[in-house]
């Protein structure tokens, strides 16, 4: 039996974390890893103490037919990346990697080739994280170099660059 790569191992853990998500549209899980040690985890869900969409059985963005990636101010959830970041010290995140996984709660299928939203990208940049990993097709993964998010500011151009590796 072939041994699982570290990247797949951490992406599997992020996918398990996503199972705690309370979103009705997409369930995300994020883990921050530094020196082969998990620093923090996070999943998308309502702020502590507030009712989750799964509890309400209602999503305002879905009911309003708002496309994915738009009008986040209407969403009840704190994103998985942000929840992981607020659970860790900045010192422990400098030079760390973030592993991001997502699945569709309606089908249970993993969603490949995902990326952080522009709001989460800003938090990731400020946290000091250096690379964000997500799964791609055919057992591959995408390694987003956070430095590229600074140099190629997609908030100005709408252009996100990444490096695909195995």
N, C-alpha and C positions, 0 to 999 in steps of 0.2 A: 504494500500500500504506500502510495506517495504521500509524503508529509505535506500538510497544508502550509502555504506561505504565511508569513506574519501579517501581510496586508489582508489576505482573505480571513485570517483568524480574527483580526480586529474589525473588519467589515461585518463578519458574522456576529460579533458581540454588539456592534452598533445596530444591527438588524433585530437582535433580541431586545435591546433597549427600546427600539421603536414599538415593541409590543405593549409598552406602557402608555403610548400616545392615546390621547382622548379626542383626536380630530376625526371627523367623519369623512374628510376628503382625502387626505394623505397622512400616513403615519411615519414620522421621521424619528430616527435615533442618531445621536452623535456621541462619540467618545473622544477624549483628548488623551494622547499618549506621549510621554516623554521618557527617554532612556528605557524603553521597553516596559514602562509601568503606566497603568491607567491612572490619570490624574483626576478626571471628572467624567460624568456622563450626563446626558440630557435628552429629553424627548419633548415633542410639542404638545402643549396642553394649556388650559386656562391658568392664570396666576393662582398661587396658593390661596385657598379659601373661597375662590369663586367657583361657580358651577361650570363643569365641563360640557362641551357639546354632546358628548356621549350620554351624560346625565340628562341633558335637556332634550336629547334626540332631535336636535335642530342645529342647522348651520345657516347663519344669516347670509353669508356670501353665496352659499349654494342656492338658497331660496331666492336670492336676487339675481341668480345666474351670472355672477361675477367670474370672469375667466381667471384661471390660475395665474398667480403672479401680479394680480392687480388688487388695489384697495385693501391692503393689509391692515389699515387702521380700523376696519370693520371686524376683523378677525378677533376672536376671544383668546387665541393661543399666543403663548410665548414660544418662539421657535426653538427647536432642539439645540442648535448651535449656541444660541444665547443662554439657554438654561445650563448648558455645560460650562460656558465661559463664566457665568456668575457664580458657579460652584467651585471655581479654582482661583488660586492667587495668580496675579500676572507674572510674578517671578517664575512660577512653575510652568507657565505656558510659553515663555520665550523660547523659541526654537522647537516647540512641540509640533506634533501632527494631529490633525483632526480627521476622524473617520466618520463618514456620513452615509446612512442607509435609509431607504424609504420603501414602503409597500402600500398598496392600494387596500384600504380596509374593506371594500366591497368584494374584491376577488381574492385577496390574500397574496396577490402576485407582487414580487419585488419590482420596484421601478428603477430602471437602470439609467445611467447618464445624467443623474440629477446634479444640481449645483445649488449653492447657497444663493439666497436672494440678495439684492443689493444692500439691504439693511444689515443682514447678517455678515456680508462681506466686510462692511465697515467695522463691525465688532471684532471679526476675526483679525483684520489688519491691526487694529489697536491692541489686541490681546498679545501679539507677538508670535502667534502660530505661524509656522513656515510653510506647511503643505496640507492640503485637504484632499483626501482620497475618497473616491466613489467607485462603485462597480460599473462596468461597461459590458457589452455583449461578448459572448464567447469566452467567459472566464478571464477577461481582461479587466483593467481598472484604469481610471483617469486620476492622475496626480496633478491637482491644481497648485501651481506655485504661487503662493500669496504675494510674493514680490511682483509678479506679473499683474496682479490686481491693482497694485500701486502705480506701476509704470504705465500700464495700459488701462487707464481709468475708464471703465465701462459706464460710469455715471455720466461721462461726457460724450462717449462715442457709441455706447450700446454694444460694444464688441468685447466678448470674453475670450481670452486665449488660454489654452491649456495644453498639457503634454500628456499623450496617451502612452502607457507602458504596459508591460505584462508582469 
